[in-house]
Amino acid sequence: MTRLDFRLPEFTRFAWVSDQARAVWAPRIARIQTAWAEIEWRSVVARVRPCAHTIVDPDALASLTARMAEHGLEVRRFGEVGVSSAPYSSAAAPVIPGQRFAIRVAIGTPDANAAFCAAWDANDQAKIGEALGYPSCCQRFFQRVWVEERCMDTTWAMTTSAASATQKEEFSKHVYGPQEANILLRWLGVRAVPHLPCSFDCADTVAFARKLIAVGREAGFSIEMDWLLDMLSWPVEWSALHGIAEVRTPILKISTATDATAERYEVRRQGDGYPEQGARGLHFPYRPPERLRVLSSVGFRRGLQNPLTEVSSSESNEDWFSRRAALFSQNGYRVPPRGIYQAILDVVDRPGSTFELGCGNGLLLRYLQDHSKHRLDCGGIDLNAAAIQTAQTLVFPERPQSFSIGDVRTYELRPGQHSLILTNPLYADPGYYEQQGGQLLRISGEGFITQYVERCLSGLAARGRLILFCYTEQLRQLAAFRETLDRELAPFSPHTLLPSGADIRFFLIDR
C-alpha cells in the first residue's frame, strides 16, 4: 500500500440500512459489547491468558478492584485516556483538563501485571503481546505493520499474509477464512479476539478466539456469542481512499479514519451467513433483490412470460426442455442441447457442492440438480450480468446467493469447498474474449489451461471431481487449442478422456 503523508483525526460514524435493521441489531451489538467486557477479565480467571488490558470509568474502579480480588486478581492502574464513544479507535483519545477521563488498567496476578506494565513502559510490543496472550505470529505482524511501518489500519496488510486471499486486481483482494479471525467489525466492538490478527485465516487466532468464546458461554453469554459469530460470518467490504475507510455490512456502513492513499484499496471478505434484516442490492456485500428490474432484452422478457415451474418426478425429460425453450434461446441454442446435458449428467457421480465456472444463466446446473440421482447444491459465476440475474430470479430463485458475477480467469475458489466443478477450459484463454461475429480472433498461447486447471483443483474437496468439457465444434475449428489442451492436460494424473459422441468431449480429473 502506497500511503500519503497525512492522517485525518480519529472519527467513527455508522449509517444503518434501515430502521428495522437498527431496531434488531443495535441492542444485540450492545449486548455483545457488554459480554466482551466480561470476557476480557474472565479469560484471565480461566487461565486462557496471563493478563488483560482494559479501560474503566474512574467511578467503577473501586468496585472492579473488589470484584477481581474475589478471583485472586489484581487491578493495576497504569495510565489515563480521554473518553470516547467509539468502541474501537487506532489511537487513544487525549486527556483534556477539566473534562472526564478514563483509566487504563491491567487485570491479572501481581506478577503478570508487573510484567505487562514493565513492557508497556518500555514500549516492548513483543513482551506486551506475550503478557496479553496474543499469538506470536500476530505479535510479529503488529511489530512490523503497526510499529515499524506506522500503519493505523492493518486490514490491507492482513491480506498479504492470508493463504486464502486472492488478488482481483492491483488494488482489490478477496479473502476467505474462519469467522473467528474476522476483525473487520471491530469498530462496532464486535470481535472474537482482542488483538489484530496477522491474517484472515490465522490458525492461532482462531484457536485463541474459540477459547474466549467458550469463556463467554460459560459466563452465561451463549446468545451473545451466537450473535457475535453470526455477524462475523456475514460478507463485508472494507475500502480505503484519501484517509477514509468505509466498511459495508448487510445491516450498516461504518465510516472511520484510516491510512491515507491516493488510490482506492478494497478488501472483500466472503461470507457464509446473511441477516434477515440485511439490505438487498446488486453489489457486494449485498444479496440480490428478490425481485430485480426487468431488463430490456427481448430474451429476458420472453423468459418472464415462461416462468419456470418446480420439476416433479413425473415430468419427462422432453417436458423439462420444452418448458425452458425461451431460456435456452438466450444461451444461443436454436434447439435445446438434450444430448449434451445428458452426457454431462452421466459423469456427475457424487453428491455435494457443485460449482460451474462460466455458468451462463444456470440451466445446465438446473438440469443436473433436477435429474441427478445425487443431491447437488449448485452455484456458479459468469461475466454476463443479465445471465446471472436470470439465474438468480428464474432458474434458481430458491438460492440466488449462490450465483454471482465473476471472471473465470481471475476468480479464486475457496480451498476444498466443492465436490464437483464444471467448466469449459477454453474460457481460461484470454483470446476467447476477443471475438468478432461470434468467431475467435486468436488463441493466446501456452500455460493458461495448466494454471486454470490447478486453480480449479484447489477448490475441490477430497474425492472431488473436475469436469472439463469442450464442444466438438470448438475443437474442430480451433486445432491449435485442441493440441494445447491435450498437451497441458497430460501431466494431470489420473485424468480420463471421454469422447462422448459428436457434440461434446470430456476430460475428468478426480482427486
For each residue, the residues with C-beta under 8 A, 3 or more apart:
1: 151 156 157 259 261 265
2: 261 262 263
3: 151 259 260 261
4: 242 243 260 261 262
5: 260
6: 243 260
7: 152 243 257 259 260
8: 11 243 244 257 260
9: 257
10: 84 86 89 90 91 93 256 257
11: 8 255 256 257
12: 86 88 89 187 254 255 256 257
13: 254 255 256
14: 188 252 253 254 255
15: 252 253 255
16: 19 21 22 26 251 252
17: 21 250 251 252 253 277 278 279
18: 21 22 277 279
19: 16 22 23
20: 23 24 277
21: 16 17 18 24 25 250 251 252 275 277 278 279
22: 16 18 19 25 26 251 252
23: 19 20 26 27
24: 20 21 27 28 275 277
25: 21 22 28 29 251 252 275 277
26: 16 22 23 29 30
27: 23 24 30 31
28: 24 25 31 32 224 227
29: 25 26 32 33 188 189 190 231
30: 26 27 33 34
31: 27 28 34 35 223 224 227
32: 28 29 35 36 189 190 224 227 228 231
33: 29 30 36 37 87 189 190
34: 30 31 37 38 224
35: 31 32 38 39 216 219 221 224 225 228
36: 32 33 39 40 189 191 216
37: 33 34 40 54
38: 34 35 41 42 216 219 221
39: 35 36 42 43 212 215 216 219 221
40: 36 37 43 52 54 107 194
41: 38 44 45 52 54 68 73 107
42: 38 39 45 46 215 216 219
43: 39 40 46 48 49 52 133 211 212 215
44: 41 47 48 49 50 51 52 73 107 108 112
45: 41 42 71 73
46: 42 43 211 215 218
47: 44
48: 43 44 133 208 211 212 215
49: 43 44 52 132 133
50: 44 108 109 112 115 116 130 131 132 133
51: 44 106 107 108 109 112 113 115 116 131 132 133
52: 40 41 43 44 49 106 107 108 132 194
53: 104 105 106 107 116 132 194
54: 37 40 41 104 105 107
55: 81 102 103 104 105
56: 60 61 64 102 103 105
57: 60 61 102 103
58: 61 101 102 103
59:
60: 56 57 63 64
61: 56 57 58 64 65 75 77 103 105
62: 65 66
63: 60 66 67
64: 56 60 61 67 68 75 105
65: 61 62 68 69 75
66: 62 63 69 70
67: 63 64 70 71
68: 41 64 65 71 73 74 75 107
69: 65 66 72 73 74
70: 66 67
71: 45 67 68
72: 69 109
73: 41 44 45 68 69 107 108 109
74: 68 69 107 108 109 110 113
75: 61 64 65 68 105 106 107
76: 105 106 107 110 113 114 117
77: 61 103 104 105
78: 104 105 106 117 120
79: 103 104 120
80: 95 101 102 103 104
81: 55 84 92 93 94 95 101 102 103 104
82: 92 93 94 95 96 99 101 102
83: 93 99 100 101 102
84: 10 81 89 92 93
85:
86: 10 12 89 187
87: 33 186 187 188 189
88: 12 186 187 188 189
89: 10 12 84 86 92 93 256
90: 10 152 153 257
91: 10 152
92: 81 82 84 89
93: 10 81 82 83 84 89
94: 81 82
95: 80 81 82 99 101
96: 82 99 101
97:
98:
99: 82 83 95 96
100: 83
101: 58 80 81 82 83 95 96
102: 55 56 57 58 80 81 82 83
103: 55 56 57 58 61 77 79 80 81
104: 53 54 55 77 78 79 80 81
105: 53 54 55 56 61 64 75 76 77 78
106: 51 52 53 75 76 78 112 113 116 117
107: 40 41 44 51 52 53 54 68 73 74 75 76 113
108: 44 50 51 52 73 74 112 113 116 131
109: 50 51 72 73 74 112 113
110: 74 76 113 114
111: 114 115
112: 44 50 51 106 108 109 115 116 131
113: 51 74 76 106 107 108 109 110 116 117
114: 76 110 111 117 118
115: 50 51 111 112 118 119 127 131
116: 50 51 53 106 108 112 113 119 120 127 128 131 132
117: 76 78 106 113 114 120 121
118: 114 115 121 122 127
119: 115 116 122 124 127 128 130 131
120: 78 79 116 117 123 128
121: 117 118
122: 118 119 127
123: 120
124: 119 127 128
125: 128 129 139 142 143 146 147
126: 129 130 139 140 143
127: 115 116 118 119 122 124 130 131
128: 116 119 120 124 125 131 132
129: 125 126 132 134 136 138 139 142 195
130: 50 119 126 127 133 134 136 139
131: 50 51 108 112 115 116 119 127 128
132: 49 50 51 52 53 116 128 129 194 195
133: 43 48 49 50 51 130 208
134: 129 130 138 139 142 194 195 208
135: 138 139 195 197 198 202 204 205 208
136: 129 130 139 140 204
137: 140 141 198 202 204
138: 129 134 135 141 142 195 196 197 198 202 204 205
139: 125 126 129 130 134 135 136 142 143
140: 126 136 137 143 144 198
141: 137 138 144 145 154 157 158 161 196 197 198 199
142: 125 129 134 138 139 145 146 147 154 195 196 198
143: 125 126 139 140 146 147 148
144: 140 141 147 148 149
145: 141 142 148 149 151 154 157
146: 125 142 143 149 150 151 152 154 196
147: 125 142 143 144 150
148: 143 144 145
149: 144 145 146 157
150: 146 147
151: 1 3 145 146 154 157 259
152: 7 90 91 146 257 258 259
153: 90 156 240 245 258 259
154: 141 142 145 146 151 157 158 196
155: 158 159 183 184 238 240 245 258 267
156: 1 153 159 160 173 240 265 267
157: 1 141 145 149 151 154 160 161
158: 141 154 155 161 162 175 183 196 197 198 199 200 267
159: 155 156 162 165 173 175 199 200 267
160: 156 157 165
161: 141 157 158 198 199 202
162: 158 159 165 175 177 199 200 201
163: 199 201 415
164: 175 176 177 200 201 414 415
165: 159 160 162 173 174 175 176 199 200
166: 173 174 175 410 411 412
167: 170 172 173 410
168: 172 173 174 268 410
169: 172 410
170: 167
171: 263 264 265 266
172: 167 168 169 265 266 267 268
173: 156 159 165 166 167 168 266 267 268
174: 165 166 168 267 268 269 270 412
175: 158 159 162 164 165 166 200 201 267 268 269 270
176: 164 165 200 201 269 270 414 415
177: 162 164 181 182 199 200 201 269
178: 181 182 201 206
179: 182 192 229 232 233 272
180: 192 193 205 206 209 210 213 229 232
181: 177 178 192 193 197 199 200 201 202 205 206 209
182: 177 178 179 185 192 200 232 233 236 269
183: 155 158 186 191 193 196 197
184: 155 236 238 247 267 269
185: 182 188 190 191 231 232 236 247 249
186: 87 88 183 189 190 191
187: 12 86 87 88 247 254 256
188: 14 29 87 88 185 254
189: 29 32 33 36 87 88 186
190: 29 32 33 185 186 228 231 232
191: 36 183 185 186 194 232
192: 179 180 181 182 209 212 213 228 229 232
193: 180 181 183 197 205 208 209 212
194: 40 52 53 132 134 191 212
195: 129 132 134 135 138 142 205
196: 138 141 142 146 154 158 183
197: 135 138 141 158 181 183 193 200 202 205
198: 135 137 138 140 141 142 158 161 202 205
199: 141 158 159 161 162 163 165 177 181 202 205
200: 158 159 162 164 165 175 176 177 181 182 197 269
201: 162 163 164 175 176 177 178 181 206
202: 135 137 138 161 181 197 198 199 205 206
203: 206 207
204: 135 136 137 138 207 208
205: 135 138 180 181 193 195 197 198 199 202 208 209
206: 178 180 181 201 202 203 209 210
207: 203 204 210 211
208: 48 133 134 135 193 204 205 211 212
209: 180 181 192 193 205 206 212 213
210: 180 206 207 213 214
211: 43 46 48 207 208 214 215
212: 39 43 48 192 193 194 208 209 215 216
213: 180 192 209 210 216 217 225 228 229
214: 210 211 217 218
215: 39 42 43 46 48 211 212 218 219
216: 35 36 38 39 42 212 213 219 221 222 224 225
217: 213 214 220 221 222 225
218: 46 214 215
219: 35 38 39 42 215 216
220: 217
221: 35 38 39 216 217 224 225
222: 216 217 225 226
223: 31 226 227
224: 28 31 32 34 35 216 221 227 228
225: 35 213 216 217 221 222 228 229
226: 222 223 229 230
227: 28 31 32 223 224 230 231
228: 32 35 190 192 213 224 225 231 232
229: 179 180 192 213 225 226 232 233
230: 226 227 233 234 273 275
231: 29 32 185 190 227 228 234 249 275
232: 179 180 182 185 190 191 192 228 229
233: 179 182 229 230 271 272 273
234: 230 231 249 250 271 273 274 275 278 285
235: 249 250 268 269 270 271 274 284 285
236: 182 184 185 247 248 249 268 269 271 285
237: 246 247 248 266 267 268 269 284 285
238: 155 184 245 246 247 266 267 268 269
239: 245 246 248 264 265 266 267
240: 153 155 156 243 244 245 246 258 259 261 264 265 266
241: 244 261 263 264 265
242: 4 260 261 262
243: 4 6 7 8 240 257 258 259 260 261
244: 8 240 241 255 256 257 258
245: 153 155 238 239 240 254 255 256 257 258
246: 237 238 239 240 253 254 255
247: 184 185 187 236 237 238 253 254 255 256
248: 236 237 239 253 285
249: 185 231 234 235 236 252 253 254 285
250: 17 21 234 235 274 275 277 278 279 285 286 287
251: 16 17 21 22 25 275 277 278 279
252: 14 15 16 17 21 22 25 249
253: 14 15 17 246 247 248 249
254: 12 13 14 187 188 245 246 247 249
255: 11 12 13 14 15 244 245 246 247
256: 10 11 12 13 89 187 244 245 247
257: 7 8 9 10 11 12 90 152 243 244 245
258: 152 153 155 240 243 244 245
259: 1 3 7 151 152 153 240 243
260: 3 4 5 6 7 8 242 243
261: 1 2 3 4 240 241 242 243 264 265
262: 2 4 242
263: 2 171 241
264: 171 239 240 241 261
265: 1 156 171 172 239 240 241 261
266: 171 172 173 237 238 239 240
267: 155 156 158 159 172 173 174 175 184 237 238 239
268: 168 172 173 174 175 235 236 237 238 284 285
269: 174 175 176 177 182 184 200 235 236 237 238
270: 174 175 176 235 414
271: 233 234 235 236 274 285
272: 179 233
273: 230 233 234
274: 234 235 250 271 278 287 401
275: 21 24 25 230 231 234 250 251 278
276:
277: 17 18 20 21 24 25 250 251
278: 17 21 234 250 251 274 275 286 287
279: 17 18 21 250 251 286
280: 286 287 288 289 290
281: 286 287 288 289
282: 286 288 289 292
283: 286
284: 235 237 268
285: 234 235 236 237 248 249 250 268 271
286: 250 278 279 280 281 282 283
287: 250 274 278 280 281 400 401
288: 280 281 282 292 389 392 393 400 401
289: 280 281 282 292
290: 280 400
291: 393
292: 282 288 289 389 392 393
293:
294: 300 301 304
295: 300 301 386 389
296: 300
297: 300 301 330 386
298: 301 302
299: 302 303 326 329 330
300: 294 295 296 297 303 304 330 386 389 390
301: 294 295 297 298 304 305
302: 298 299 305 306 326 329
303: 299 300 306 326 327 330 390 394
304: 294 300 301 307 394
305: 301 302 326
306: 302 303 323 324 325 326 327
307: 304 394
308: 323 324 327 394 395 397
309: 323
310:
311: 315 320 370
312: 315
313:
314:
315: 311 312 319 320
316: 319 320
317: 320 321 338 342 371
318: 321 322
319: 315 316 322 323
320: 311 315 316 317 323 324 367 370 371
321: 317 318 324 325 328 336 338
322: 318 319 325 336
323: 306 308 309 319 320
324: 306 308 320 321 327 328 336 363 366
325: 306 321 322 328 329 336
326: 299 302 303 305 306 329 330
327: 303 306 308 324 330 331 361 363 390 394 395
328: 321 324 325 331 333 336 337 363
329: 299 302 325 326 332 333 334
330: 297 299 300 303 326 327 361 387 390
331: 327 328 360 361 363 387
332: 329
333: 328 329 336 337
334: 329
335:
336: 321 322 324 325 328 333
337: 328 333 340 341 503
338: 317 321 341 342
339: 342 343 501 503 504
340: 337 343 344 471 503 504
341: 337 338 344 345 364 367 368
342: 317 338 339 345 346
343: 339 340 346 347 500 501 503 504 506
344: 340 341 347 348 364 368 422 467 469 504 506
345: 341 342 348 367 368 371 372
346: 342 343 500
347: 343 344 465 467 498 506 508
348: 344 345 354 368 372 374 376 420 467
349: 374 465
350: 374 419 420 463 464 465
351: 374 375 376 419
352: 374 375 376 377 418 419 420 461 464
353: 377 379 417 418 419 420 461
354: 348 365 368 369 376 377 378 379 418 419 420 421 422
355: 378 379 380 413 417 418 420 421 422 459
356: 359 362 364 365 378 379 380 381 421 422 423
357: 380 381 408 411 421 422 423 427 456
358: 380 381 382 408 423 424 427
359: 356 362 364 365 380 381 382 387 391 403
360: 331 363 364 382 384 387 391
361: 327 330 331 382 387 388 390 391 394 395
362: 356 359 365 366 378 380 387 390 391 395 396 403
363: 324 327 328 331 360 366 367 395
364: 341 344 356 359 360 367 368 422
365: 354 356 359 362 368 369 376 378 379 380 395 396 422
366: 324 362 363 369 370 378 395 396
367: 320 341 345 363 364 370 371
368: 341 344 345 348 354 364 365 371 372 376 378
369: 354 365 366 372 376 378
370: 311 320 366 367
371: 317 320 345 367 368
372: 345 348 368 369 375 376
373:
374: 348 349 350 351 352
375: 351 352 372
376: 348 351 352 354 365 368 369 372 420
377: 352 353 354 399 402
378: 354 355 356 362 365 366 368 369 396 399 402
379: 353 354 355 356 365 399 402 403
380: 355 356 357 358 359 362 365 391 402 403
381: 356 357 358 359 388 403 404 405 406 407 408 411
382: 358 359 360 361 387 388 391 403 405 406
383: 405 406 407 408
384: 360 387 388 405
385: 388 389 405
386: 295 297 300 389 390
387: 330 331 359 360 361 362 382 384 390 391
388: 361 381 382 384 385 391 392 403 404 405
389: 288 292 295 300 385 386 392 393
390: 300 303 327 330 361 362 386 387 393 394 395
391: 359 360 361 362 380 382 387 388 394 395 396 400 403
392: 288 292 388 389 395 396 397 400 403
393: 288 291 292 389 390 397 400
394: 303 304 307 308 327 361 390 391 397
395: 308 327 361 362 363 365 366 390 391 392
396: 362 365 366 378 391 392 399 400 402 403
397: 308 392 393 394 400
398:
399: 377 378 379 396 402 403
400: 287 288 290 391 392 393 396 397 403
401: 274 287 288
402: 377 378 379 380 396 399
403: 359 362 379 380 381 382 388 391 392 396 399 400
404: 381 388
405: 381 382 383 384 385 388
406: 381 382 383 410 411
407: 381 383 410 411
408: 357 358 381 383 411 423 427 428 452
409: 427 428 430 452
410: 166 167 168 169 406 407
411: 166 357 381 406 407 408
412: 166 174 455
413: 355 417 418 421 455 456 458 459
414: 164 176 270 417 459
415: 163 164 176 458 459
416: 458 459 460 461 462
417: 353 355 413 414 459 461
418: 352 353 354 355 413 421 459 460 461 464
419: 350 351 352 353 354 460 461 463 464 465
420: 348 350 352 353 354 355 376 464 465 467
421: 354 355 356 357 413 418 456 459 460 464 465 466 467
422: 344 354 355 356 357 364 365 467 469
423: 356 357 358 408 427 452 456 467 468 469
424: 358 427 468 469 470 471
425: 428 429 449 452 453 468 470 485 507
426: 429 432 470 474 478 481
427: 357 358 408 409 423 424 432 452
428: 408 409 425 432 448 449 451 452
429: 425 426 432 443 444 448 449 481
430: 409 433 434 444 448
431: 434 440 441 442 443 444
432: 426 427 428 429 435 440
433: 430
434: 430 431 440 441 442
435: 432 438 439 440 441
436: 439 441
437:
438: 435
439: 435 436
440: 431 432 434 435 443 477 478
441: 431 434 435 436
442: 431 434
443: 429 431 440 478 480 481 484
444: 429 430 431 448
445: 448 484
446: 484 488
447: 450 451 488
448: 428 429 430 444 445 451 452
449: 425 428 429 452 453 484 485 488 489
450: 447 453 454 488 491
451: 428 447 448 454 455
452: 408 409 423 425 427 428 448 449 455 456
453: 425 449 450 456 457 466 468 488 489 492 509
454: 450 451 457 458
455: 412 413 451 452 458 459
456: 357 413 421 423 452 453 459 460 466
457: 453 454 460 466 492 509 511
458: 413 415 416 454 455
459: 355 413 414 415 416 417 418 421 455 456
460: 416 418 419 421 456 457 464 465 466 511
461: 352 353 416 417 418 419 464 511
462: 416 511
463: 350 419 510 511
464: 350 352 418 419 420 421 460 461 510 511
465: 347 349 350 419 420 421 460 508 509 510 511
466: 421 453 456 457 460 508 509 510 511
467: 344 347 348 420 421 422 423 506 508
468: 423 424 425 453 489 506 507 508 509
469: 344 422 423 424 504 505 506 507
470: 424 425 426 474 475 485 504 505
471: 340 424 474 475 503 504 505
472: 475 476 502 503 504 505
473: 476 477 503
474: 426 470 471 477 478 481
475: 470 471 472 478 479 481 482 485 505
476: 472 473 479
477: 440 473 474
478: 426 440 443 474 475 481 482
479: 475 476 482 483
480: 443 483 484
481: 426 429 443 474 475 478 484 485
482: 475 478 479 485 486
483: 479 480 486 487
484: 443 445 446 449 480 481 487 488
485: 425 449 470 475 481 482 488 489 507
486: 482 483 489 490
487: 483 484 490
488: 446 447 449 450 453 484 485 491
489: 449 453 468 485 486 492 495 507 509
490: 486 487
491: 450 488
492: 453 457 489 495 509
493:
494: 509 510
495: 489 492 507 508 509
496: 506 507 508 509 510
497: 505 506 507
498: 347 505 506 507 508
499: 505
500: 343 346 503 504 505 506
501: 339 343 504
502: 472
503: 337 339 340 343 471 472 473 500
504: 339 340 343 344 469 470 471 472 500 501
505: 469 470 471 472 475 497 498 499 500
506: 343 344 347 467 468 469 496 497 498 500
507: 425 468 469 485 489 495 496 497 498
508: 347 465 466 467 468 495 496 498
509: 453 457 465 466 468 489 492 494 495 496
510: 463 464 465 466 494 496
511: 457 460 461 462 463 464 465 466
